[in-house]
Amino acid sequence: MTTRTPRPVRLAGLHAALMTPYDEAGEISKPCLARLVERALGHGLDGIYVGGSTGESLLLSVTERELVFREVAQAAAGRGALIGHVGAIATRDAERLARCCAASGYHAVSAIPPIYFRHSVSAVRDYYSAIVQAAGGLPLIIYNVPAMTGIQFSLADLKGLLSLPGVAGVKQTVVDMYQMEQLRRAYPDLLLLNGFDEMLLAGLVSGANGGIGSTYGIMGHRWVEMRRRLEAGDVRGAFEMQSRCNQVIDLLVELGVFPALKYLLARLGVIRTPLCRKPMASLGPAVERLDEVARELAREC
Ligand code: MN9
């Protein structure tokens, strides 16, 4: 019998934002979830961010989100960091999801602020404190994504949230690299994760010590190589890799990031259908332009 030494958990690393795959009837596909986990960890990524925007989490029921947390934990089997996104409109749902992550062996939880209603700063603080309480000692990573939530955190807002016990980091999905640098300057040890893949290199040189991205699931090997080049001092080489990845991202953005990513994963044989939950739009025409990308990725790994 061989015993496998578990990899040390590295939260300050590169994590695939996991998609939620469905079967033809639109129900969550457990075998496809397991294959997505294999692909991400097989590419040398440090972990998986489960149930975020990329996971269409706000289009799933709380019970489905719990199911995804459990399935992924089982499939990953201690081979990487697991971060569960538990953000919800209602604090009680976020608490329930945080409890599920704690019980399923996750290493951290993360949450968007509560959306739709306009809450006071102190109500948002209470929401995050409630999640920390429910997460039973797991560190909490604030998910700052104003383009999706409509909630613009100033540096002072973020500092206020970071002063809460249990809040350990920020997933910074903003184009403002000045704010990234300001966060790093204010908190030399902060877990600061870059959120827009098309700016990963910019984020890393501006102070991020890791990243979370939807495209890591299709080209994790390229992102790992990009980081390797940067760490080796080869900034030009890292930039070339970022540019290669961005050519793919340009096409994804044009066609619709999530359905286009699912199309690629289906072409690569990882998932069965490119379906997304409605009202998320399906792929439009001209998808054959993705086939060349799929062939290229299949050749690389
Ligand atoms: O989690 C993703 N963020 C959002 C990270 O979807 C808001 C990114 O990976 C983007 O999908 C990607 C394309 O814009 O950078």
Residues whose N, C-alpha, C, O or C-beta is under 5 A from the ligand:
A	BS01	MN9	A17 S53 T54 G195 F196 D197 E198 I212 G213 S214 T215 V257
